[in-house]
Amino acid sequence: QVQLVESGGGLVQPGGSLRLSCAASGFTFSPYAMRWYRQAPGKERELVASIARFGSSTNYADSVQGRFTISRDNAKDTVYLQMNSLKPEDTAVYYCNARSVKGDYVYWGQGTQVTDSS
């Protein structure tokens, strides 16, 4: 059974930090590109960050560039999103996504909530 389980969300003050984790199981993790998306209330889901299969390249949305860092540990089948200098507009449900090279297999996690506490 394929699973992506996010954790690490919560309440955070502006300027604070959180580290999200996404643990994968049920499929071979390393060949998959991994992405973090987020969806704020009343808005469409947006791509926040992505990392290539073996971590060779990363990409970020302009809104988080320089503040968020995506990384992966293929030995632990886990992808991370380090979020620093958080802003109220970062409040959203954050989703983990796995995508095969050809795009024929795509998996989603259930999401973890990040909320500005101000």
C-alpha positions, -999 to +999 in steps of 0.1 A: +000+000+000+014+033-011+016+060+016+029+095+020+026+107+055+033+143+063+042+156+098+056+187+114+029+212+108+015+234+136+011+269+149+040+293+143+046+330+149+057+352+120+094+349+116+094+315+130+105+281+116+090+247+110+103+216+094+079+194+076+086+157+069+070+133+045+076+096+050+070+074+020+062+037+020+049+011-004+069+021-034+106+026-044+113+061-032+146+071-048+135+072-085+106+096-078+108+133-080+093+148-048+073+180-044+056+201-017+024+218-026+002+240-004-034+251-004-046+281+015-083+287+022-102+298-009-071+294-031-059+269-056-032+244-047+002+257-056+036+242-061+060+253-034+092+233-039+105+203-058+135+181-057+148+157-084+150+120-080+185+119-064+185+154-051+205+167-079+184+198-084+157+218-065+132+244-075+111+269-055+082+291-060+092+328-060+072+334-029+093+310-008+127+313-025+154+320+000+132+310+030+123+274+023+146+245+016+136+211+003+158+181+009+155+143+008+170+113+025+167+083+002+180+060+029+150+070+050+125+074+022+117+108+035+115+143+020+117+175+041+107+211+038+126+235+061+106+267+064+122+297+079+111+333+082+075+323+080+049+348+070+011+349+076+006+342+039+024+308+044-006+296+063-020+266+043-023+229+042+010+215+029+009+183+008+037+160-002+037+146-038+056+119-055+059+117-092+075+090-114+099+099-142+072+094-169+045+109-148+024+077-149+025+073-111+016+102-089+010+099-052-003+124-026-002+127+011-031+137+033-016+171+042-004+189+073-016+222+085+007+252+090-010+282+107+002+316+116-005+322+152-006+360+152 
